[in-house]
Amino acid sequence: MNSKKLLVFLFLLVFSGVAGAKAAVYQCNSCASCTEYIQNGSLQSGDVLRLTADILNQNGTCIEINQSNITFDCAGHTIDGDGDSNGYGIYVNAYDYGALANITIQNCTIQEFGHGVYFKGSLSNSIRNSEIYDINSSYNMHGVSLFRSSSNTLQNITASFNDRDGINLDSSSSNTLQNITASFNSRGIRLFYAYSNKIRDFTITSNSNHGIYLSFSNSNTITNTIIQNNSNCGLYIYSCISNKIYNNLFDNSVNFGFWENRDANHWNTTLNCSSGPNIIGGPCIGGNYWTGPEGNYSDICTDSDGNGICDAPYTLNAHNTDFYPLTRDKKPPDLVFVSPTPENGTNLTANYILVNVSVSETPDSCILSWYNGEWSNITMNKNSSFCWKNMTHLSNYTYRFFVYANDSNGNLNASEERIVGIEHSQDITPPDLVFVSPTPENGTELTKNSITINVSANEALDACVLEWYDGEWSNITMELNESKHYCCITFGPLTKTEYKFRVYANDTSGNSNRTEERTVTLNIDLTEPEINCSLYPNPVEIGKNITITANVSDENGIDTILLEIKKPDSTQNVYIFSDNFSIEYKADIEGQY
């Protein structure tokens, strides 16, 4: 540990206040015991009722909730019905008991019921401001259903393999539904007389009927959703208007359908190319991506400015148009040879050719096409802006090469071809590279927030490059010493918990080699040691000896203790100790020490 000089202050903080009452947590282990807790008045506002065991093969409804302001937590347990499609796994019943609000249902797996979770209100008694999250409601008749229930939140739900609807909103408005998977149902999600609901971050796939079914439902928002491989239709609209449907991926044999073509809805938002990424990873938020098993509009449209928006709108029918349909980038990356790649026609006396290419966008792959009597393809190193490969131990020959690369959308491009000759008579033995002190050993835990990497070579080097990993790999040129037999670099301050590194180097003949890879972790002690200091006698008499004693402790041990005594005449004495101490000191000047 580094030596420290500390001033220690003793101070007192006085707080006053009133702590709020803590919510009680109750436990139940069966349908009957859970429902009894809820309905007998045991739970107060804010209390939590936690299920402690799986419930299996329940006949009829299991949990019935008729109380507001409580949380029912399944704690990861399963509520399992008997498979006859009757009853409800969890039934929130405002229809019979009056309006309910602020109910939370969480951490449940519910299966084999008529409805996995069912919120049932009435025209005069609704369910509001409640939450359903971290729920798996599958293998039921309906997964999660809301009837006359508004302003609720449904989040992190899987509703799959249900005989009818994964999610069903009936006469329910202003609800927020987010991060929900609704797959392998008859319909993924159904809205019936449902208004102003927000549906986002859904995955709606492989449903045997429609992915989304809207019926007499207006002013809903559907966004950031994948609607894919649904049998009848991705989205079917039956007498609905003013729904806003944008930034979704439609990938179905039939993406949309209308009962009446005169119903007008909105299929895009205001174009914004600074708020991405969009549903397919492009920069602009606008409309939707329209594709299918054999392609569709977004796959073939023209995008002359490369912004990921089709130049022309996509017309669904006379009253429904996506004015900003999304498309994938169709422009291939630009590839340009950069230094130290030798110019075309160069003759080298080294026995290597380092090929380096700049790429205008992050490459998905880079291939060096190399001719040394026959053509071969060689995978190159790459990062977000460059592809490089050092072709070493080359014989005298005239080599030809070019580079081709593709981006994340599969757009392929190639560089120019270059021809470079090799004519050498020097050695072809790579240098021996060895990590030397103060380079930390592999697996070292660093106790300071800097690191020095030092490499020794058995011959003069031409260049050293450090491959450094601090969350992502980067290449950093190292400094050579005067003899060029050592290359060194220091980093700091370090802030990550783990680092990896290795060093590449070429000798003056172009032969390259690399070290092994090392990993170090950062473990810095930031806790100050505990110091107890005393002097005797106190007060002090002039000309008399006093005893100064210090006891210092730290869980990582003590390296150095400094005692500094500043005298009244501004002179000072400094004493250095390696452990706890007790010394005699004579106070020979009157005043404050």
PyMOL commands that set and color helices and strands:
alter all, ss='L'
color gray80, all
select helices_A, chain A and resi 31-39+94-97+297-300
alter helices_A, ss='H'
color red, helices_A
select strands_A, chain A and resi 25-28+48-51+55-58+63-65+71-73+78-81+88-93+100-101+104-111+115-120+127-128+131-137+142-147+149-150+153-158+165-170+176-181+187-192+198-205+210-215+221-223+226-228+233-238+244-246+249-251+256-258+289-291+314-317+320-322+335-337+347-348+353-359+365-371+375-379+381-382+386-391+397-406+412-414+418-422+433-436+445-446+451-457+461-469+473-477+479-480+486-491+498-507+512-514+518-522+530-536+545-553+561-566+572-577+581-586
alter strands_A, ss='S'
color yellow, strands_A
deselect
rebuild
show_as cartoon
